[in-house]
């Protein structure tokens, strides 16, 4: 079985501060991992993905994530938050054991203060 | 040119009615999905379908049924709508064969049952 846990349903940062959104996964086979962003009243947009190549993955809008197998983690970071980063962020996992159907975490709402 | 499009964007209907949501993808993907997003933003897989296999989340009531007229379309039919069916429904697609890709999402259909 595959699953994802996102620690913290809300994360609040000041504009210009580091953004860190946490994601831990559970899988008995090698995972594919994804981060998506959802703006209000919109669908989900892919930020970045890990597909067994480089463990440090760079995505759009200055975000990056590092796959750490020993910690079963795939945390999302951005050095300096912008007001426009305020949104809901979802971590997802897919594996061969789950027929590659993406399983999502419960989401983390990023709040950015001026 | 929208990759995954679903219609309608908003749907308000009375309890007991039957309704359908349409979804089309022009990405040439082999797999399509329906997800339900509840009021707490949790994304739950309802169905996964490719030209070989339909995978149904066992928690989904049998009032919900997917219909795929061809590889590019996966419509969602809902019979005897209930208040608890109110949610945002997302269609998505991905390429699984030949190495899985990320899922691409439609803009969502906000269903309100009154």
Contacts between the chains, C-beta under 8 A, distances in Angstrom:
chain1	res1	chain2	res2	distance
A	32	B	100	6.0
A	34	B	102	5.5
A	34	B	103	7.8
A	36	B	105	7.8
A	38	B	41	7.7
A	41	B	108	7.8
A	42	B	107	6.3
A	42	B	108	7.4
A	43	B	4	7.8
A	43	B	90	6.2
A	43	B	105	4.0
A	43	B	106	5.6
A	43	B	107	4.6
A	43	B	108	5.4
A	44	B	43	8.0
A	44	B	90	7.2
A	44	B	92	7.9
A	44	B	103	8.0
A	44	B	105	4.4
A	45	B	105	7.7
A	46	B	102	5.0
A	46	B	104	7.7
A	49	B	102	5.2
A	51	B	99	7.9
A	51	B	100	7.8
A	88	B	41	5.7
A	90	B	43	6.8
A	92	B	103	7.8
A	94	B	100	6.1
A	99	B	48	6.5
A	99	B	53	7.8
A	99	B	55	5.9
A	99	B	96	7.8
A	100	B	31	7.6
A	100	B	94	7.4
A	100	B	96	4.8
A	100	B	100	4.4
A	101	B	33	6.9
A	101	B	45	5.7
A	101	B	48	4.7
A	101	B	55	6.7
A	102	B	33	7.7
A	102	B	45	7.6
A	102	B	92	7.8
A	102	B	94	7.6
A	102	B	102	8.0
A	102	B	103	5.2
A	103	B	45	7.1
A	104	B	35	7.9
A	104	B	42	7.8
A	104	B	43	4.2
A	106	B	40	7.5
A	106	B	41	7.3
A	106	B	42	5.4
A	107	B	41	4.7
A	107	B	42	7.2
A	107	B	43	7.7
A	109	B	41	7.8
